[in-house]
Each structure stands twice: as C-alpha cells, then as structure tokens.
Amino acid sequence: MSTNTPARSTELGIRSPFDVAPWADFGPWASRMDDLLRQGWPSALSTGEFTPGVELHESDGAFQLDVDLPGVDRKDITIDVSGRRVRVHGTKTGKGREGVLRHSTRISGSFTYESVLPTPVDESAVKASLKDGVLEVVLPKATETKTTHIEIS
C-alpha cells in the first residue's frame, strides 16, 4: 500500500471512511429542504416545540452557556443545575391577535436544552442574565470534588 494514498484521496475529493462528519455535505441541503417544507406546510410541521440556538464555551474556571431566546420573558424560563447537568426549559408564547392569521414564520411553543458538562460546577455560584434576547448562564467549575470512602464488605 502506498503512503501517498491519503493525500491522493484528498486531492480527488474522496472522503475517508473514517471521516468524523460524513453527513456534513448534506447540511445546506437539509436546511433548505426544511425551509421549503415549512413554507409549504407550516401547520403540519408545527409541533409546538423548538430548539433554540445555543453556544457552550469552556474557559479555565467556568462554562458559559448562551441561548438565543428572542421574545421570551425571563419569567417563562427555568434553569436547573445539578452536578454536571444543566437544563434550560421554557415557553415562548405568540401574540394574541384578532382575525385570521394568514401567514406566520414565527416560532412559539416550549423549548428545552440539556447538557452534561465534562466537570461538575459550583451550583451555588451559577449566574444567569437575559439581555437583548440572549440568555447567558455562567457555570463556575467546582474547585473541589467530594470523595466518598467506600467500605468493602
């Protein structure tokens, strides 16, 4: 087997079977199809649940979770933190209007984001703020871990 095979495969545009994102090429296509379907059959695809845009960053001392929630009131959001797990849940309500709604691409309904972090967080030091439609949750890493001694019977 030649040592030039991987380079040649890349030059020819052939993906390795060990590629970590084999479906990456379908991303733009899938997004466009989703848009077309929603425009054609919005009521059939409206499930009342949505997934907000989320970014999770890690620094030396903390994790920062940014959740895009435009139009969501802070009283409609709950944040639960336990050990390594963080959960953001809430609802976005639509505006009540009179008459017949002819067209809408606005998202409303309930949302949930859950993540298990690589390390435990200091639950008592977690801070959250909502500004300009972005929920920012700062989750400081726990400085000490609890060790439990187990007796062998």
N, C-alpha and C positions, 0 to 999 in steps of 0.2 A: 504494500500500500504506500502510495506516495505521500510525502509530507506536505505537498502542495495542494492536496485535496480540499481542505477547509477554505483556503484562500480562493481557489478556483470556483468552488461552490458559491462563495460570496460574490465573486465577480459576475457569475452567471445569474445571480438573483435567486438562487435556490436556498431555501431555508434549511437549517439543520433540524433533524428530528428532535433534537434536544433543546430547541428554542423555547424559552420560558413564556413567550407570548404568541403562540401560533395563531390566535384569533385576532391579533392586533390589526390586520389588514381589513377586517370586517367592521371595525369601529365606526368609520364615517358612513358606510353603507347602512349599518343597523340604525344609526342615529337618524339618517334621512328617511328610512322606511318608517321609523317610529313617528316622525313628524308628519309624513304623508297619511299614515293611518289615523293619527289623532285629528287631522284636519277633515278627513273623510267621515269618520265615525266617532266623534268625540264622546257621545253619550254611552256608546258601547264599551269604550275603553276607560271611562271614568270610574275608578274603583273606590274613590273616597280616601285613598291613602297615597302618600307620595314620599319620596326620599329627597331631603334637601341636600344641597351641595355642602360638602364637608372637607375640611383640611385638618389633619392632625400632625402637629410638629413636635419634635422632641429636642430639648436642649439638655445641658448637663444637669440642671436642677429641677426641670419641670416638663410637663407635656402641655401643649396649648391646642385646644380644640376650637376651630372657627366653623360655625354653622350658618349658612345663608338662610335667613328666615324673614324676608321682607313681608311686611304686612301682618306679622304675628305679634300679638301683645304679650308682654312678659308674664302676665297672669295666666296665660294659656300654655306655659312651658314648665315642665318639671325636669329636674336634673337629679339623678341618683348615682352615687358613687359608693362602691364597696370593694375594698381591697384593690384589685387590678381592673375591676369592671366599671365602665362609665356608660350611662344610659340617658339619652335626651329624648323626651317624648312631649308631644303637644298637639294642638289643633290650630288650623288656620281656617277661619270662617269667612265665607263670601259675604258680600254686601247684600242686604235685603233691598230689593227694588220692586217697584210695581210694574205690571205689564208682562209682556212675553220676552224672555231672553232669546234673542235671535242667534247670537254667536258669542263664544267666550273661549279664551285660551288661558284664562287664569286658573291657577291651581288652588284647590281648597281641600280640606279634609284633615285626617290625622297623619302624623309622621312619627317615626321612631328611628333613632340612630343608637347603635350599641357597639362597644368595642371593648376588647380585653387588652389592656396595656401590658407591655413587657415587664414592668416592675410595679410594685404597689405604690400607691400615692398616699400622701398625708391628708386624709379625709377632712380633718378639722381646718385645713388651710386652703381649701379649694375656694376660688373666687370666680364669679360669673357676672358678665355685664352684657347688655343688649344696646347696641348703638348703630344707627343707620341700617337696620335690617340684618345685622350680623351679630350672632350670639358668640361671645368669646368666653371660653371656660379655661381657666388656668389651674392645672392639677400638679401641685408640687410633689416631687418624688419623696417617698418616705425615707428619712435619714437612718432609721434603724429598723431592723426586722425583728420580729418576735421569734424566739426559739423555744420550742416546746420539747421537753425531755420526755422520752417515751420509755417506760419500764417494760422490759421483756418478761413475759410470764411463762 
